[in-house]
Amino acid sequence: MVAATPRKRVLLLGGGHAHLHTLKHADAFLERGYELALLAADRFWYSDWATGILGGDYSPLLDQIDIGRLVTSRGGRFFLDEATRVDVREQVVHRRNGEPLSWDVLSLNLGCVVPLERIPGAAEYGYPIKPIGNLCRIREKLQAHFRRQPGQPARVVVIGGDGLACEVVANIERLARRHGRPVRLTLLCAGRFLKEAPEGAIEAVLTSFQARGVEVELETRVARVEKDAVYTTDGRSFPCDLVVHAFGLKPHPLLGQIDLPHCESGGLRVTEALHSVAAPNVFAGGGCVSLACGRLPHSPSLSASEGPVLFHNLLATLEGRPLLTFRNQPSSLFTLNLGDDTGLAAWGGYLLQGRLAWWFKDWRDRRFLAAYQA
């Protein structure tokens, strides 16, 4: 049986960055006689700030937004549950613990996952950085090691090479320093290191890591992960007490089950108005999508910038009004928390490094989170 709704419903599937603007303005749908509902399995975790939890600078609660309260305080509905199937033809979403939810307009913002299946043993050993809440588990695991073996270096291997992977490395080193315990950190990067960053930022990160004793192995592909070591395709092994998987984020696997056109990465192909190329009442944002005219790079800030366009177009679809076009930012701001009270901030050809860059990033992230507190 499908739970009926007496008025047109916009259903948001997932509470990611691209949906926050719509959640904050849920009352706009109610005022026009529509219903806005959110189906999500967890609170929102802000990934740009989350590595500071790992380093011990922030508590987990500071990094979360209560998206259920955000939407219900403005007249919307919240379903705390996990979606299991999206039926585009019948316009319903099936969920794990309740009746299917009908919709007139659907928007997907489910985020990304680490493709553990690409590396043998990765699913059995180590911790993926998605969901972001796993960073709390990594921190607890390391603190337990520091207590049990205070004089023995914690051997940590991080697999990946993007900004989030680098922040994980930097903040594990900070956590060890905070506890006064030794750590042996290795970063294994198979592809292009920090591909989203300008050249000057790349050199700055490598210099920082070298000064702090972090071993960086570039152009190194992992063959398999075992309980006590990571093995690479060139025959080397890296003994470890903990492995962190921070490689190759891909769209949420639920998207692959939806009967709509997809891109090679598994995300939905959307127009510049952010709706499916085959279904004008199915929208998507963030790591869920690829523009039909070309691949869209993803970052938390870019996903958040899609928010106002999604909000307008969801309402406009219900009312038959013209849609807005999302314009990709030609040069977006790149920031990093280097875990030693310094940071990086790069935009275009400008690069800021040091304490001021860390302060700027911290201020910017606090302002973002404060904007969506219910």
N, C-alpha and C positions, 0 to 999 in steps of 0.2 A: 504493500500500500504506500502511495506517495503522499507526503504531508502537503496538503493544499494551502494555497495562499489566496486571499480574496482580492488582492491588488497586484499590480506588476512588481516583480521582485528582481533586484540586482543582487546577485550572489557573488561575493568575493571569496575565492578559493585560495587560502594562504594569506598570511599577514606579513608579507615582505615590505621592503622599502617603497616600492612603487604604489602600494595600497595605503600607505599611512595618510597621505593627503585626503583621500576619499573617506577614510575612517574618521578623520578629524572633522569632516564636513558632512557627516551622515544626516544631520538635520535638514540639509537641503533637499534630500530625497523625500523625507517625511512631509515637508512643507508643500511639496508638489503632488502628494498623494501616492507616492511609491514606497516600497519597502527596501531597505538595504540590510543585507545579512552577511555575516562573516562566518566561514567555516575554517577553523585552524586548530592544530593539535598542540600548540604551545604559545607562550608569550613571544614577543618580538625580542630578539637579541641583536644588538647593534654591533656588527662585525668590525667596524672601524675602531672601536674602543675596546673590544673584547680581549685583545692580547694584553692589555694593561691589567686585566684580572689575573692572567697567568703569571705576570711579573710581580703581583702583589700590591699594585698601586691602587686598584679599585676593588670594591666588593661586587659580587655577581648581581646583587639587586640594583646597583647603580646603572648597569648596562642593559636593563630590561625595560620594555614598555608593556604595560598591561593593556593589550589591544582589545580584549574583551570589554573592559571597563571603558575604554576610549570610544568604542562604537555604541555601547548600550547607554552611556551617559548622554548621547546625542540622539537617542530615539531609534537606533538600529537594533538588530538582533545578533546574538553571538551563539554559535554552536561549537563547543569544545569537543572536537572529534577529528578523526582522520578520514580523508576521502579515499575510497577504494576504487572507484570507477566513475568516469564521466561519460554520459550518454548524450551526445550532441543531438541526435535525431529526436529523442523523447524529451530533451531539455531537463534532465535530472542529473544530480550527483549522488551516487551511492556512498554511504559512509559506514564505518565499522560498527558503531554502537547505536545507531538510530535509523529511523525511516529515511528513505531518499528525500532529497530536497529539490524541489522544482525551481526553475529560474526562467526569466524572460531575457535577461542579459547576464552573461557570465564573464568574470575577469579572473585570470590566473596569475598568481605571483607566489609560486611555491619554493623559489630559491633553487640552490644547487646542492649536489652531493659529490663526494669523492668517489671516483670510479675504481673501487678496490679490486674489482674483478680483473683489472688490467695487469696486476702483479700477483703472481702466485704467493699465497701465504699472507697477503696484506689483510684480508678479512679476518684471519684467525689471530694475527699478532699485531699489536699496536693500536693507535687511536687516530681516527680521521678527524680533521678539524671541523667538519660539518656533521651534525649540527654544532653550532658555536658553543653550546653548553658543554661539549666535550672538553673544552679548555679547562673547565673546573675540575674534571676528572684527571686530566694530565697534571694539573697543579697538585692535587691530592696525592697522586702516585709519586711524584717527585719529593714531596714533603715527607711521605712515609719512608722513602729511601734515605733521605737525609737523617731521619731519626734512627733508623736501623743500622745504617753504616756511615757514621759521621765522618770517618776519615777516608772512605773509599769514594773516588770520583763517580758520579752518576754518568754513565755512558748513554748519550742520547743521540739518535740519528733522526734527522728531519728530512723527509723526501719531498722535494718540490723546489721551486725557485721564483715564485711570484712575491708580491709585497706582503701578503699574509704569512707566507712561509718564513720570510725574513723577520717579520715581527715576532713570530713564534720563537725563532732562534734567539733573537735579542732579548726577549723577555724570560726565556728559560735561564739564560745567563744571569739576568737581573735577579731572578728568584733565588738562584744558588748564592749569589753575592749577598743578598738580603739575609740569608740563613747562615752565611759564613761557611759554606760547604763547597767542595770542589765539584766541577762538572766538566765532562769531555764532550764537546758538541761537534757534530759533523752534519753538514748540509750537502745532500746529494741532488744535483740538478741535471736533468737529462736534456732539456730544451734550452731555449734562450733565457738567460738569467735576467730577472726583473724586466720582462719585455714591455711592461706598461710604463716604465720609467725612462726619463731622459738619461743620456750618457753620463752626465756629471753626477747624477744621483747613484748610478750603478757603482762608479768608482768610489764614492763616499761610503757606501754600504760595505763594499769589500775591504776598504781601509779600516773601517770601524771593526769589522769582524776579525781581521788579522791582528789588530791591536789587543783584542780581548781573547785571543787564543782559539777562535772558532775555525775549524777546518772546513773549507769550502771546496767541493769537488765538482767542477763544471764538466759538461758533456759526459756525464756518468749515468748510465742507464741501469736501473735495478733489475736483476734477474728474478730474485725471489726473496721473501722474508721468512726467517725462521724464528724460533723462540728467543735465541740469544745472539742473533747476528743477521745482518743484511748482506746479501751477496749481489755483486754487480756482474754485468755481462762480460767485463774484461777480466774476470777471474779473481777479483779482490773480494775480501770480506771485511765487514765493519762490525766488531762485537758491540753489543748494546744491551742496556737494561730497559730501554724504552724506545719505541719507534713512533714517530708522529707522521701521519700521512697527510701531506698538504699539496698534492699534485693534481693537475688536470681536472678541475671542477667541471661537471657536466650538469645539464638540466635534470630536474627531478624525474625519476623513472615513470611516474604516473602519466607524464605528458606523452610518452611513447605509446600509451594505450588509447589515446584519444584519436578518433577517426577524422583527422584533419591533416593538411599538408605540414610536413616537418622539414627542418634543415638537417644537414649532415650531423650536427652535434646532438640532435634529438629535441631541440626546441621547436616551438611552433613558428611557422612562417607568417609574419604579419605585415600589414601595410604600414605606411607612415602615420596612419591614424591609430596604430597599435591594435587593430582587430585582425582576426584570421583572414588570410587571403580567400578562404572558402566559406567563412561564416561571419557575416557582419555584426552578429550579436555575441561573438566570443572574442574577448579582449585578453591581452596578456602583457606582462611587463617584467623587467629585471632579467634574471638568468633564464627565464622561460622562453625567450623569443629570439628571432633573427629577422631582420627586415628583409622583405622580398627583394629589395634593390641592392642588398649587400649585407655582410655580416656586421652585427652591432656589438662593439666591445662592451663588456659589462664591468661595472664597479658599483659599490653602494651609492656613491654620489650621483652617478648617471641614472641608476634605478630610481632614486628619489626624485630626480628632475623629470622623470616620466610621469610622476604623480599628478600634477595639475592637468596634464593633457588627458590622462585616463579619467580623472574626475569629470572634466567637461564632456568628454565623449560618451561616457556611460549615461549621463543625463540627456545629452543630445540625441542619443540613439532612441531612448524612450520617447522623446518628444518630437522626433523627426526633424531635428535641426542640423545644420552643417557641422561637420567634425573638424577639430583642430589637427594639425600635422605636427608630429614630433620631429624636432630638428636635433640631430646628434651634435654634441659640443665638439668643435674642431680641436680644442685644446683644453683638457680638463685638469683640475688641480690634483696633484699627486702628493700624498703625505705619508710619512712613516714615523712610527714610534721606535726609536733605536734602543730603548730599554736602559739607557744610562743617563736619564734626565736630559737627553738631547733628541732632536728629531730632524726630519727632512721635510721641506715643503718646496715643490717644484711646479711651476706653471709656465708653459711656453719655454722660453729660453732663460727664465729666471730660476735660480736655485738658492734656497735659504737653508743653512744647516747650523745646528747648535741648540742652545737652551731656548732661544726665542722661537725657533721653529716648533719645538716641543710645546711651548706655552700656547702658540697659535693653534696647533692641532687639538690640544686639550680644551681650549676655549671653544673652538668650532664644534667639537664633538658634544660638549656639555650643552651648548646652545641647541644643537639638533635634537638631543634627547628631551630637553626641557620643553620644546615646542609641541611634543606629542604626549605629555603627561595629562591624564584625564582631569 
